[in-house]
Amino acid sequence: MKVKKFTAATSRDALRKVREALGPDAVILSNRPVDGQVEILAIDNDDVASLSAPVSDSVMGQPQPQLQHFDSVAPAAAAPFRRLQDTVPVAPAFVASTAPAAVPAPAPAPVYAEPAPTYAERRAPAAEPAIDMSAMTSMMSAAIAQAKESASAEMSGMMNEIRAMRGLMETQLAELSWNATSQREPHKAAVLRAMLAAGFSATLARYMIDKMPATKDAADAMRWVKTVLARNLTTIGSEDAMLEQGGVFALVGPTGVGKTTTTAKLAARCVMRHGPDKLALITTDAYRIGGHEQLRIYGKILGVMVHSVKDEADLRIALKELRNKHTVLIDTIGMSQRDHMVAEQVAMLSGSGADVKRLLCLNSTSTNETLNEVVRAYQGSGLHGAIMTKMDEAASIGGVLDIVIRQKLNLHYVSNGQRVPEDLHVADRALLIDRAFRNRGAAPTDADLPLMMAAAAAQAREVSHG
């Protein structure tokens, strides 16, 4: 055994010397400070192995003797003597003197007992029963799955609490920010009240307030808002392009929005310009009682044939037969925007084999949220345009104009009555914006404005993140 001593200024340096000299398996015997240095005594791992192994010629190195037991005392006493005679050479004289005169009968062979168990065998524990590894594996898997589910539920609850806390803090900060803005720039608060009273959404109003240029005059700010809204309201301007170009147009929208009446108004305009021979009417309203009869009455007055179809195959055949017509107007069945048949109707019009331009009829009396759902439901692959209906029944038209602006729809006509065809007008952007601010309801109070602006900011963040 070779004990080596290593000294260094620090324990780290001393251990590095030990590793370099004896390898990573060296055994540390002592570690102590000596005269401001660290002294380490260590030996090699091979020397430790040699210390643990007994010397071959020592008592511990000899094999363990095997003790044998016999069944009777006499054979056990005679057996060693006979074995000794068989193995140890004896002098002839000694054999002659001790031999009897007569040759005795051969002794019976000794009977040996079974060897006794060794100490290790006696100390060995009893055999344990076999373990069902499949059952243990299933139990561990179930425990792990339960732990994961519990951790996931706790994490989900914690994230929901964090989101709720974040939303509360953002709402409070938005309220404080709006209060500071309204005190510093009161003209923005005046414009905001006017837009909300006209029916525009808080989201669009907040966006306009953020983009408003620096000014201190409320009148200038209001003129800027009207100009920007009119510039972003897309209209056809003139119906000459639509009526002269012709094509296949389908009026779609929810029930009771005025699709059949609007179809009759458009048909009258086409007949006055091109004559009844250039126009064809198609109705898909086979569910509502008397639905197709109403359009047939209008067609009879105008002298135009009305075709009734039930499915996509009938529509494909009808459009193929009417391909020589200048204009074809399709009056579709009205259904709720939440009905799953809306998608089927859009698919039927798209798969008719012709370029069907869909015009969405928007009810001016509906709320902003309802109109938003209608546009999303009937959007499909894209709308050709929109028609405002029942404008004469609406208290304010800012809501429908807000949807047209934010959804970037092309507004074609405005309907403000039941007369055919007088109560159908080409959309005029400046006139519509001016009317929206003239016919407005009650403005929200100063206490409600911060909450509305905070909600609009939260909705804008959700849209941007989504």
Order of alpha helices (4+ residues) and beta strands (2+ residues): beta-alpha-beta-beta-alpha-alpha-alpha-alpha-alpha-alpha-alpha-alpha-beta-alpha-beta-alpha-beta-alpha-beta-alpha-beta-alpha-beta-alpha-beta-alpha-beta-beta-alpha-alpha
